Amino acid sequence: QVRFVESGGGSVQPGGSLRLSCTAPRNTFTLYGAGWYRQVPGKERELVAGITASGDATYLDSVKGRFTVSRDRTTNTAHLQMNSLKADDTAVYFCNRFPTPSIYWGQGAQVTVSS
């Protein structure tokens, strides 16, 4: 069973920044890419950003230029740096494999952007 643990969520004002972190079992982000997904109530989970095992990154159009995805193979962690946050970024954020997530999801990290 693959277990992902997200951290770093919180409440910020519009324009603020947060950095999410994710830990995964050993070698997960060595063998697979790392992806960040988000979900709001009543909507399906969507891919926000992903980085392949070879290092190619892709982003949801609405976060391009504001979010940066990265992963550290030595510590098997992934990060999502989120700048210039907007109210529409409010969601629960999850990490998982990328481009094909596993069936196991962590608890996620709540991100709330509000004035």
Secondary structure, DSSP 8 states (H G I E B T S, - for coil): ----EEE--EEE-TT--EEEEEE-STTHHHHSEEEEEEE-TTS--EEEEEE-TTS-EEE-GGGTTTEEEEEETTTTEEEEEE-S--GGG-EEEEEEEESS--S-----EEEEE--
